[in-house]
Amino acid sequence: MDINTEKRFAAGLSISSNAVLILFKIIIGHISGSISIISEAIHSLSDFLASVLTFFAVSRSAEPADKEHPFGHGKYEDMSGFIEGGLIIFAGIYIIFEASKKLIFGYSMEAESMLGIYVMGFAVLTNFLVSRYLFYVAKKSDSVSLLADAEHLSTDIYSSLGVLVGLILIKITGITLLDPIIAIIVALIILKAGFSISKETLNNLLDGSLPNEDIQIVEQILEENTVIKGYRDIKGRKSGQYKEIELTIFFNPDMKISCCHNICDQIENEVKSKLGNVTITIHAEPQM
């Protein structure tokens, strides 16, 4: 299975698992009247929408550059990740709103809370397995949208686990007030993940610089090369799974163009071996 096919398969798996979990959580949340289970259903709905966006993004970003998009389609992944972050934030705010109403006005849960315990246990196991696979494929392909989707599902693991523990405590103690409190804690976890994803993908959309670690790797490669006479203007940005780097290298004025070209190729190959999917533009200039 090639990497783009594996990315699409991972995104499709995420869509399927979220669809099943949404159905179970909505049904059991309605039966039991549990706001924490319903909040998890809303969370999974945002996961589902995010997974659909991810499937679209990884399919579109895999297309080669064309006349309309001469630099490729990598930004589709960044756009998808940013929208996912917004969906997560919206879900968190909505859950806090609904849980606060329950805290203020009160409510009662039905006796079928064991169904909720079973469903949340199933959700924890499912999200753990699917998110681990998404993390694996995201790291392998350096896909920002798959990584965002994996992070999204990871928050579901902790939030579902929190709801599961809460339902068990409610079953034991009969204190239903724990239900909206747990829902608010779930919402705070969701909001933290949403802001983190939005910040990272917005930086890519606005052509923010690559992480300092990546720039330092390039600088180290250049400084270890004894033939070049210096460098400047190292610029880097990320577009989906691809990194784009530009820099200027100074050579001895007497050096042949063919030799300069060979050294640039060597540097380019070294950078690619260290940073993965990289497009490098090198400007060769004579030393002043």
Backbone as numpy.savetxt, mean C-alpha at the origin, in Angstrom:
# Nx Ny Nz CAx CAy CAz Cx Cy Cz
4.53 -18.37 -13.73 3.67 -17.16 -13.73 4.56 -15.91 -13.73
4.43 -15.05 -14.78 5.24 -13.84 -14.81 4.74 -12.85 -13.76
5.56 -11.83 -13.46 5.30 -10.95 -12.34 4.01 -10.16 -12.50
3.69 -9.70 -13.71 2.46 -8.93 -13.92 1.22 -9.81 -13.75
1.30 -11.07 -14.19 0.20 -12.00 -13.99 0.01 -12.29 -12.50
1.14 -12.44 -11.79 1.06 -12.70 -10.35 0.47 -11.51 -9.61
0.80 -10.29 -10.05 0.24 -9.09 -9.44 -1.27 -9.04 -9.63
-1.73 -9.36 -10.85 -3.18 -9.36 -11.11 -3.88 -10.45 -10.31
-3.23 -11.61 -10.19 -3.82 -12.70 -9.40 -3.96 -12.29 -7.93
-2.92 -11.65 -7.39 -2.95 -11.21 -5.99 -4.06 -10.19 -5.77
-4.20 -9.24 -6.70 -5.26 -8.24 -6.58 -6.63 -8.89 -6.68
-6.78 -9.86 -7.58 -8.05 -10.57 -7.71 -8.39 -11.38 -6.48
-7.38 -11.99 -5.86 -7.59 -12.74 -4.61 -8.08 -11.83 -3.50
-7.51 -10.63 -3.44 -7.93 -9.66 -2.43 -9.38 -9.26 -2.63
-9.78 -9.06 -3.88 -11.18 -8.70 -4.18 -12.12 -9.80 -3.71
-11.79 -11.05 -4.03 -12.67 -12.18 -3.69 -12.81 -12.35 -2.18
-11.68 -12.30 -1.46 -11.73 -12.49 0.00 -12.52 -11.38 0.67
-12.34 -10.15 0.20 -13.08 -9.03 0.80 -14.58 -9.14 0.55
-14.95 -9.61 -0.64 -16.38 -9.75 -0.96 -17.05 -10.75 -0.02
-16.36 -11.86 0.25 -16.91 -12.88 1.15 -17.04 -12.34 2.57
-16.00 -11.65 3.06 -16.01 -11.12 4.42 -17.06 -10.03 4.61
-17.24 -9.19 3.60 -18.28 -8.14 3.68 -19.65 -8.79 3.88
-19.94 -9.81 3.09 -21.24 -10.48 3.15 -21.47 -11.06 4.55
-20.49 -11.78 5.07 -20.62 -12.39 6.39 -20.79 -11.35 7.48
-19.97 -10.31 7.45 -20.01 -9.30 8.52 -21.31 -8.50 8.52
-21.81 -8.17 7.33 -23.07 -7.42 7.26 -24.22 -8.24 7.82
-24.28 -9.51 7.42 -25.37 -10.38 7.88 -25.32 -10.57 9.39
-24.14 -10.93 9.91 -24.02 -11.20 11.35 -24.11 -9.91 12.15
-23.59 -8.81 11.62 -23.71 -7.54 12.33 -25.16 -7.10 12.46
-25.94 -7.34 11.41 -27.37 -6.99 11.44 -28.13 -7.89 12.43
-27.79 -9.18 12.43 -28.47 -10.12 13.33 -28.18 -9.79 14.79
-26.91 -9.52 15.11 -26.50 -9.30 16.50 -26.69 -7.87 16.96
-26.76 -6.92 16.01 -26.85 -5.51 16.38 -25.53 -4.93 16.85
-24.42 -5.63 16.58 -23.10 -5.19 17.05 -22.53 -4.10 16.14
-22.28 -2.91 16.71 -21.69 -1.81 15.93 -20.24 -2.11 15.59
-19.54 -2.91 16.44 -18.15 -3.24 16.13 -18.06 -4.16 14.92
-19.02 -5.10 14.79 -19.02 -5.98 13.61 -19.42 -5.18 12.36
-20.42 -4.30 12.52 -20.83 -3.47 11.39 -19.69 -2.55 10.97
-18.93 -2.04 11.95 -17.78 -1.19 11.62 -16.75 -1.98 10.83
-16.58 -3.24 11.17 -15.67 -4.10 10.43 -16.19 -4.37 9.02
-17.52 -4.44 8.87 -18.10 -4.61 7.54 -17.80 -3.38 6.68
-17.92 -2.19 7.29 -17.61 -0.94 6.57 -16.13 -0.93 6.20
-15.29 -1.36 7.14 -13.85 -1.43 6.87 -13.57 -2.37 5.70
-14.22 -3.53 5.70 -14.02 -4.49 4.61 -14.57 -3.96 3.29
-15.65 -3.15 3.36 -16.19 -2.55 2.14 -15.16 -1.59 1.54
-14.50 -0.81 2.39 -13.45 0.08 1.89 -12.29 -0.75 1.34
-12.00 -1.89 1.99 -10.98 -2.82 1.47 -11.36 -3.32 0.08
-12.64 -3.66 -0.08 -13.12 -4.20 -1.35 -12.95 -3.17 -2.47
-13.39 -1.94 -2.20 -13.26 -0.88 -3.20 -11.78 -0.62 -3.51
-10.95 -0.66 -2.46 -9.51 -0.47 -2.66 -8.92 -1.60 -3.49
-9.38 -2.82 -3.27 -8.87 -3.97 -4.02 -9.25 -3.87 -5.50
-10.47 -3.39 -5.77 -10.88 -3.18 -7.16 -9.98 -2.15 -7.83
-9.69 -1.06 -7.10 -8.80 -0.03 -7.62 -7.40 -0.61 -7.87
-6.95 -1.44 -6.95 -5.62 -2.04 -7.09 -5.55 -2.94 -8.31
-6.60 -3.74 -8.53 -6.63 -4.63 -9.69 -6.54 -3.81 -10.98
-7.30 -2.71 -11.03 -7.25 -1.82 -12.19 -5.87 -1.21 -12.35
-5.29 -0.76 -11.22 -4.01 -0.05 -11.26 -2.88 -0.96 -11.72
-2.79 -2.18 -11.17 -1.68 -3.05 -11.54 -1.83 -3.52 -12.99
-3.06 -3.64 -13.47 -3.27 -4.01 -14.87 -2.85 -2.88 -15.80
-3.23 -1.65 -15.42 -2.93 -0.48 -16.26 -1.44 -0.13 -16.21
-0.84 -0.22 -15.02 0.56 0.18 -14.89 1.51 -0.77 -15.61
1.05 -2.00 -15.86 1.89 -2.99 -16.55 2.00 -2.71 -18.04
1.13 -1.84 -18.57 1.17 -1.53 -19.99 2.42 -0.71 -20.32
3.03 -0.96 -21.48 4.25 -0.21 -21.84 3.94 1.24 -22.17
4.97 2.05 -22.20 4.81 3.47 -22.55 4.23 3.59 -23.95
3.44 4.63 -24.15 2.85 4.87 -25.47 2.91 6.37 -25.78
2.27 6.77 -26.87 2.33 8.17 -27.29 1.71 9.10 -26.26
0.58 8.66 -25.66 -0.10 9.50 -24.67 0.62 9.49 -23.32
1.33 8.40 -23.02 2.04 8.28 -21.74 3.48 7.83 -22.03
4.32 8.75 -22.51 5.69 8.38 -22.91 6.57 7.92 -21.76
6.19 8.26 -20.51 6.97 7.83 -19.35 6.35 6.61 -18.67
5.42 5.94 -19.36 4.80 4.75 -18.80 3.55 5.06 -18.00
2.98 4.02 -17.36 1.70 4.15 -16.66 1.83 3.89 -15.15
3.04 4.04 -14.63 3.28 3.74 -13.22 2.46 4.59 -12.26
2.12 5.83 -12.66 1.37 6.72 -11.76 -0.03 6.19 -11.45
-0.53 5.25 -12.26 -1.83 4.66 -11.94 -1.79 3.97 -10.58
-0.65 3.36 -10.26 -0.53 2.70 -8.96 -0.52 3.71 -7.83
0.18 4.83 -8.03 0.22 5.87 -7.00 -1.17 6.48 -6.80
-1.88 6.71 -7.91 -3.23 7.25 -7.83 -4.14 6.30 -7.07
-4.02 5.00 -7.37 -4.83 4.00 -6.69 -4.55 3.99 -5.20
-3.26 4.02 -4.83 -2.90 4.01 -3.43 -3.42 5.24 -2.69
-3.40 6.40 -3.34 -3.90 7.63 -2.71 -5.40 7.55 -2.47
-6.13 7.04 -3.45 -7.58 6.89 -3.29 -7.88 5.88 -2.19
-7.10 4.81 -2.13 -7.27 3.81 -1.07 -7.12 4.46 0.31
-6.10 5.30 0.44 -5.89 5.99 1.71 -7.09 6.84 2.08
-7.67 7.53 1.08 -8.86 8.34 1.33 -10.05 7.50 1.76
-10.22 6.33 1.14 -11.31 5.43 1.52 -11.15 4.94 2.96
-9.91 4.64 3.34 -9.66 4.18 4.70 -10.01 5.28 5.70
-9.59 6.50 5.40 -9.87 7.63 6.29 -11.38 7.85 6.42
-12.09 7.80 5.30 -13.55 7.98 5.32 -14.20 6.89 6.18
-13.75 5.65 6.02 -14.32 4.54 6.79 -14.10 4.76 8.28
-12.90 5.21 8.66 -12.60 5.45 10.06 -13.48 6.53 10.67
-13.67 7.62 9.94 -14.51 8.72 10.44 -15.96 8.27 10.59
-16.45 7.51 9.62 -17.85 7.04 9.69 -18.06 6.12 10.88
-17.09 5.23 11.14 -17.22 4.30 12.26 -17.26 5.07 13.59
-16.38 6.08 13.74 -16.37 6.88 14.96 -17.72 7.57 15.15
-18.29 8.08 14.06 -19.59 8.75 14.12 -20.69 7.80 14.62
-20.75 6.62 14.03 -21.79 5.66 14.40 -21.59 5.13 15.82
-20.34 4.85 16.19 -20.06 4.33 17.53 -20.36 5.39 18.60
-20.08 6.65 18.29 -20.36 7.73 19.24 -21.85 7.84 19.51
-22.66 7.65 18.48 -24.12 7.68 18.67 -24.55 6.57 19.61
-23.95 5.38 19.46 -24.29 4.26 20.34 -23.89 4.55 21.78
-22.72 5.20 21.95 -22.27 5.54 23.30 -23.20 6.55 23.97
-23.67 7.52 23.19 -24.50 8.60 23.74 -25.93 8.15 24.01
-26.51 7.45 23.03 -27.93 7.11 23.12 -28.18 5.68 23.61
-27.14 4.85 23.62 -27.29 3.48 24.10 -27.97 2.56 23.08
-27.84 1.27 23.29 -28.46 0.25 22.43 -28.28 -1.10 23.09
-28.86 -2.12 22.50 -28.72 -3.47 23.05 -28.29 -4.43 21.95
-27.51 -5.44 22.34 -27.08 -6.48 21.40 -27.94 -7.71 21.58
-28.13 -8.43 20.49 -28.91 -9.67 20.54 -28.05 -10.82 21.06
-28.70 -11.91 21.35 -28.00 -13.05 21.97 -27.09 -13.80 21.02
-27.28 -13.59 19.70 -26.51 -14.37 18.73 -25.07 -13.89 18.60
-24.44 -13.53 19.71 -23.09 -12.98 19.65 -22.05 -14.05 19.28
-22.36 -15.34 19.50 -21.42 -16.40 19.13 -21.19 -16.42 17.63
-22.21 -16.09 16.86 -22.04 -16.02 15.41 -21.01 -14.96 15.06
-21.06 -13.84 15.77 -20.09 -12.78 15.56 -18.68 -13.23 15.88
-18.53 -13.99 16.96 -17.21 -14.50 17.35 -16.66 -15.42 16.26
-17.51 -16.29 15.72 -17.05 -17.19 14.65 -16.64 -16.42 13.39
-17.47 -15.45 13.01 -17.19 -14.68 11.79 -15.91 -13.88 11.94
-15.69 -13.23 13.09 -14.49 -12.42 13.27 -13.24 -13.31 13.33
-13.37 -14.51 13.89 -12.26 -15.45 13.88 -11.89 -15.84 12.46
-12.90 -16.09 11.64 -12.67 -16.42 10.24 -12.03 -15.24 9.50
-12.47 -14.02 9.83 -11.93 -12.82 9.19 -10.45 -12.64 9.52
-10.08 -12.86 10.77 -8.68 -12.73 11.18 -7.79 -13.69 10.38
-8.21 -14.95 10.29 -7.42 -15.96 9.58 -7.32 -15.64 8.09
-8.45 -15.28 7.48 -8.47 -14.99 6.04 -7.59 -13.79 5.70
-7.74 -12.69 6.46 -6.95 -11.49 6.18 -5.46 -11.71 6.42
-5.14 -12.54 7.41 -3.72 -12.84 7.65 -3.11 -13.54 6.44
-3.77 -14.57 5.94 -3.22 -15.34 4.82 -3.14 -14.50 3.55
-4.21 -13.76 3.25 -4.23 -12.97 2.01 -3.23 -11.82 2.09
-3.15 -11.13 3.22 -2.22 -9.99 3.34 -0.77 -10.45 3.25
-0.44 -11.62 3.82 0.94 -12.12 3.72 1.31 -12.36 2.26
0.36 -12.90 1.52 0.63 -13.15 0.10 0.79 -11.83 -0.67
-0.07 -10.85 -0.35 0.03 -9.55 -1.01 1.36 -8.87 -0.69
1.81 -8.95 0.56 3.10 -8.38 0.94 4.23 -9.04 0.14
4.12 -10.37 -0.02 5.14 -11.11 -0.76 5.23 -10.63 -2.21
4.07 -10.52 -2.87 4.05 -10.10 -4.27 4.43 -8.62 -4.40
3.98 -7.78 -3.46 4.31 -6.36 -3.49 5.81 -6.13 -3.38
6.45 -6.88 -2.46 7.90 -6.74 -2.29 8.64 -7.26 -3.52
8.14 -8.36 -4.06 8.78 -8.98 -5.22 8.70 -8.07 -6.45
7.57 -7.35 -6.60 7.34 -6.53 -7.78 7.55 -5.04 -7.53
7.78 -4.66 -6.25 7.89 -3.26 -5.85 6.64 -2.47 -6.25
5.46 -3.08 -6.02 4.19 -2.47 -6.40 3.62 -1.68 -5.23
3.48 -0.35 -5.40 2.99 0.50 -4.32 1.50 0.27 -4.06
0.73 -0.05 -5.10 -0.71 -0.25 -4.90 -0.97 -1.59 -4.20
-0.21 -2.64 -4.54 -0.36 -3.91 -3.83 0.11 -3.78 -2.38
1.16 -2.97 -2.17 1.62 -2.74 -0.81 0.56 -2.02 0.00
-0.09 -1.02 -0.62 -1.17 -0.29 0.07 -2.32 -1.24 0.41
-2.64 -2.13 -0.53 -3.71 -3.10 -0.30 -3.34 -4.07 0.82
-2.07 -4.49 0.85 -1.60 -5.39 1.91 -1.65 -4.70 3.26
-1.23 -3.43 3.30 -1.29 -2.66 4.55 -2.74 -2.52 5.00
-3.60 -2.30 4.02 -5.03 -2.15 4.29 -5.57 -3.41 4.97
-5.24 -4.56 4.41 -5.72 -5.82 4.98 -5.07 -6.11 6.34
-3.83 -5.64 6.52 -3.17 -5.84 7.80 -3.88 -5.11 8.93
-4.38 -3.91 8.63 -5.14 -3.19 9.67 -6.40 -3.98 10.01
-6.93 -4.70 9.03 -8.11 -5.54 9.28 -7.79 -6.67 10.26
-6.56 -7.19 10.20 -6.19 -8.27 11.11 -6.29 -7.79 12.55
-5.66 -6.64 12.83 -5.64 -6.12 14.20 -7.02 -5.65 14.64
-7.74 -4.99 13.73 -9.07 -4.50 14.09 -10.04 -5.67 14.29
-9.97 -6.67 13.42 -10.84 -7.84 13.56 -10.51 -8.61 14.84
-9.21 -8.68 15.15 -8.80 -9.35 16.37 -9.32 -8.61 17.60
-9.27 -7.26 17.53 -9.80 -6.46 18.63 -11.28 -6.66 18.82
-12.01 -6.70 17.71 -13.46 -6.94 17.77 -13.74 -8.34 18.32
-12.95 -9.32 17.89 -13.12 -10.70 18.36 -12.96 -10.78 19.88
-11.88 -10.17 20.39 -11.64 -10.18 21.84 -12.78 -9.46 22.57
-13.22 -8.34 21.99 -14.30 -7.58 22.59 -15.60 -8.36 22.67
-15.92 -9.08 21.61 -17.15 -9.89 21.61 -17.09 -11.01 22.64
-15.88 -11.57 22.80 -15.72 -12.61 23.82 -15.92 -12.02 25.22
-15.36 -10.82 25.45 -15.53 -10.16 26.75 -16.99 -9.80 27.01
-17.67 -9.34 25.96 -19.09 -9.00 26.10 -19.89 -10.26 26.43
-19.54 -11.36 25.78 -20.21 -12.63 26.04 -20.03 -13.06 27.50
-18.82 -12.81 28.02 -18.51 -13.22 29.39 -19.12 -12.27 30.42
-18.98 -10.96 30.18 -19.38 -9.96 31.19 -20.78 -9.41 30.99
-21.27 -9.43 29.75 -22.57 -8.84 29.46 -22.54 -7.33 29.36
-21.35 -6.72 29.35 -21.21 -5.25 29.26 -21.20 -4.85 27.79
-22.35 -4.47 27.25 -22.46 -4.13 25.82 -21.80 -2.81 25.48
-21.52 -1.97 26.49 -20.86 -0.69 26.24 -19.47 -0.89 25.63
-18.89 -2.08 25.85 -17.59 -2.37 25.27 -17.63 -2.36 23.75
-18.78 -2.67 23.16 -18.91 -2.80 21.72 -18.58 -1.49 20.99
-19.24 -0.35 21.29 -18.88 0.90 20.59 -17.48 1.39 20.94
-17.01 1.11 22.16 -15.65 1.51 22.52 -14.64 0.79 21.64
-14.85 -0.51 21.44 -13.96 -1.28 20.56 -14.04 -0.76 19.13
-15.25 -0.40 18.70 -15.42 0.13 17.34 -14.61 1.40 17.15
-14.56 2.27 18.16 -13.79 3.51 18.06 -12.29 3.22 18.01
-11.84 2.24 18.81 -10.43 1.84 18.76 -10.08 1.31 17.37
-10.98 0.51 16.79 -10.79 0.01 15.42 -10.65 1.18 14.45
-11.52 2.18 14.62 -11.51 3.34 13.72 -10.20 4.11 13.81
-9.63 4.24 15.00 -8.36 4.95 15.16 -7.23 4.21 14.46
-7.25 2.87 14.52 -6.26 2.07 13.81 -6.40 2.29 12.30
-7.64 2.32 11.84 -7.93 2.53 10.42 -7.42 3.91 9.97
-7.70 4.94 10.76 -7.29 6.31 10.41 -5.78 6.42 10.30
-5.06 5.80 11.22 -3.59 5.85 11.19 -3.06 5.24 9.90
-3.61 4.09 9.51 -3.18 3.44 8.27 -3.52 4.30 7.06
-4.71 4.91 7.06 -5.15 5.73 5.94 -4.25 6.94 5.72
-3.91 7.64 6.80 -3.04 8.82 6.67 -1.64 8.43 6.22
-1.15 7.29 6.68 0.18 6.82 6.29 0.24 6.52 4.80
-0.76 5.79 4.30 -0.81 5.45 2.87 -0.96 6.69 2.01
-1.85 7.60 2.41 -2.09 8.83 1.64 -0.84 9.69 1.55
-0.09 9.78 2.66 1.13 10.59 2.68 2.16 10.05 1.69
2.37 8.72 1.70 3.38 8.12 0.83 3.02 8.25 -0.64
1.77 7.94 -0.97 1.38 7.97 -2.39 1.26 9.40 -2.91
0.85 10.34 -2.05 0.79 11.74 -2.48 2.19 12.25 -2.80
3.17 11.81 -2.03 4.56 12.20 -2.30 4.98 11.72 -3.69
4.58 10.50 -4.05 4.93 10.00 -5.39 4.19 10.74 -6.48
2.90 11.04 -6.25 2.12 11.76 -7.25 2.67 13.15 -7.51
3.23 13.78 -6.48 3.78 15.12 -6.61 5.27 15.09 -6.94
5.74 13.91 -7.38 7.14 13.74 -7.77 8.10 14.08 -6.65
7.76 13.66 -5.44 8.68 13.82 -4.31 9.92 12.98 -4.52
10.99 13.34 -3.84 12.27 12.65 -4.02 12.21 11.21 -3.52
13.09 10.39 -4.07 13.26 9.03 -3.57 13.79 9.08 -2.13
13.62 8.02 -1.36 14.16 7.99 0.00 15.67 8.24 0.00
16.17 8.84 1.08 17.60 9.14 1.18 18.46 7.89 1.00
17.95 6.73 1.48 18.72 5.50 1.36 19.02 5.17 -0.10
18.03 5.40 -0.99 18.23 5.11 -2.41 19.26 6.06 -3.02
19.16 7.35 -2.68 20.10 8.34 -3.20 21.51 8.02 -2.71
21.64 7.61 -1.46 22.95 7.28 -0.90 23.57 6.08 -1.60
22.75 5.12 -2.02 23.26 3.97 -2.77 23.87 4.42 -4.09
23.17 5.34 -4.78 23.68 5.88 -6.05 24.99 6.62 -5.81
25.03 7.44 -4.77 26.25 8.20 -4.46 27.42 7.27 -4.15
27.15 6.19 -3.43 28.20 5.24 -3.10 28.78 4.59 -4.36
27.90 4.22 -5.29 28.34 3.61 -6.54 29.22 4.58 -7.32
28.83 5.85 -7.36 29.59 6.86 -8.09 30.94 7.11 -7.43
30.96 7.18 -6.10 32.20 7.48 -5.38 33.20 6.33 -5.45
32.70 5.13 -5.64 33.59 3.96 -5.74 34.19 3.81 -7.14
33.65 4.57 -8.10 34.17 4.52 -9.47 35.34 5.51 -9.59
36.54 4.99 -9.84 37.75 5.83 -9.85 37.99 6.56 -11.17
37.20 6.23 -12.20 37.41 6.83 -13.52 36.72 8.19 -13.63
35.52 8.30 -13.10 34.79 9.55 -13.23 35.43 10.61 -12.33
35.28 11.87 -12.73 35.92 12.99 -12.03 34.97 13.75 -11.10
33.76 13.25 -10.96 32.81 13.91 -10.07 31.38 13.75 -10.58
30.44 14.23 -9.79 29.03 14.14 -10.18 28.24 15.25 -9.47
27.02 15.49 -9.97 26.15 16.47 -9.34 24.71 16.22 -9.80
23.81 16.97 -9.19 22.39 17.00 -9.62 21.75 15.60 -9.65
21.90 14.84 -8.59 21.20 13.55 -8.53 19.74 13.80 -8.17
18.86 13.42 -9.07 17.42 13.59 -8.84 16.74 12.22 -8.97
15.78 11.97 -8.12 15.07 10.70 -8.19 13.61 10.86 -7.81
12.75 10.09 -8.45 11.33 10.07 -8.12 10.80 8.67 -8.35
9.60 8.43 -7.85 9.00 7.11 -7.99 7.70 7.23 -8.76
7.46 6.30 -9.66 6.23 6.24 -10.44 5.74 4.80 -10.41
4.79 4.53 -9.49 4.33 3.16 -9.31 5.46 2.29 -8.81
5.75 1.19 -9.53 6.83 0.29 -9.12 8.17 0.73 -9.67
8.18 1.78 -10.49 9.41 2.19 -11.16 10.05 3.41 -10.48
11.38 3.41 -10.46 12.14 4.55 -9.96 12.84 5.22 -11.13
12.81 6.54 -11.15 13.43 7.31 -12.22 14.51 8.20 -11.63
15.72 8.09 -12.17 16.87 8.81 -11.62 17.57 9.58 -12.75
17.94 10.82 -12.45 18.74 11.63 -13.36 19.97 12.13 -12.62
21.11 12.19 -13.32 22.32 12.73 -12.70 23.31 13.18 -13.75
24.26 13.98 -13.34 25.32 14.47 -14.22 26.65 13.92 -13.73
27.46 13.38 -14.66 28.77 12.83 -14.33 29.84 13.58 -15.13
30.94 13.89 -14.47 32.05 14.59 -15.12 33.15 13.60 -15.48
33.70 13.75 -16.72 34.77 12.90 -17.21 35.97 13.75 -17.61
37.11 13.09 -17.75 38.29 13.75 -18.29 37.97 14.25 -19.70
38.27 15.51 -20.00 37.93 16.07 -21.32 38.54 15.31 -22.49
39.64 14.61 -22.25 40.32 13.88 -23.34 39.75 12.48 -23.56
38.81 12.07 -22.71 38.28 10.71 -22.83 37.35 10.59 -24.03
37.44 9.47 -24.76 36.60 9.24 -25.93 35.13 9.07 -25.52
34.23 9.47 -26.40 32.80 9.36 -26.13 32.41 7.90 -25.88
33.01 6.98 -26.63 32.68 5.57 -26.47 33.05 5.07 -25.07
34.17 5.55 -24.53 34.59 5.16 -23.18 33.62 5.72 -22.14
33.22 6.98 -22.33 32.25 7.60 -21.41 30.95 6.82 -21.42
30.53 6.42 -22.62 29.29 5.67 -22.76 29.36 4.33 -22.03
30.48 3.64 -22.17 30.65 2.34 -21.51 30.61 2.47 -19.98
31.23 3.53 -19.46 31.24 3.75 -18.01 29.84 4.07 -17.52
29.10 4.87 -18.30 27.71 5.19 -17.93 26.85 3.93 -17.90
27.07 3.04 -18.87 26.33 1.76 -18.89 26.66 0.93 -17.65
27.94 0.92 -17.29 28.38 0.16 -16.12 27.71 0.70 -14.84
27.69 2.02 -14.69 27.06 2.64 -13.52 25.56 2.35 -13.50
24.96 2.44 -14.66 23.52 2.17 -14.77 23.19 0.74 -14.34
23.98 -0.21 -14.78 23.75 -1.62 -14.42 23.94 -1.85 -12.91
24.93 -1.17 -12.33 25.16 -1.31 -10.88 23.98 -0.76 -10.09
23.47 0.40 -10.51 22.33 1.01 -9.82 21.10 0.10 -9.93
20.87 -0.44 -11.11 19.72 -1.34 -11.31 19.83 -2.60 -10.46
21.05 -3.11 -10.30 21.23 -4.32 -9.50 20.95 -4.05 -8.03
21.13 -2.80 -7.59 20.90 -2.45 -6.19 19.47 -1.98 -5.92
18.86 -1.27 -6.87 17.56 -0.64 -6.63 16.41 -1.27 -7.40
16.67 -2.23 -8.29 15.56 -2.91 -8.98 15.09 -2.17 -10.21
13.76 -1.92 -10.29 13.16 -1.31 -11.48 13.52 0.17 -11.56
14.59 0.47 -12.30 15.10 1.85 -12.38 15.28 2.26 -13.83
14.88 3.49 -14.13 15.21 4.13 -15.40 16.18 5.25 -15.09
17.38 5.23 -15.70 18.43 6.20 -15.37 18.78 7.05 -16.60
18.81 8.34 -16.39 19.28 9.26 -17.43 20.55 9.92 -16.93
21.68 9.68 -17.63 22.97 10.21 -17.21 23.45 11.26 -18.23
23.77 12.44 -17.73 24.35 13.49 -18.55 25.86 13.47 -18.35
26.60 13.21 -19.41 28.06 13.17 -19.34 28.64 14.52 -19.78
29.47 15.10 -18.94 30.06 16.41 -19.23 31.57 16.38 -18.96
32.36 17.19 -19.69 33.80 17.24 -19.42 34.08 17.98 -18.12
35.13 17.53 -17.42 35.50 18.20 -16.19 35.99 19.61 -16.48
35.52 20.57 -15.76 35.92 21.97 -16.00 37.26 22.25 -15.33
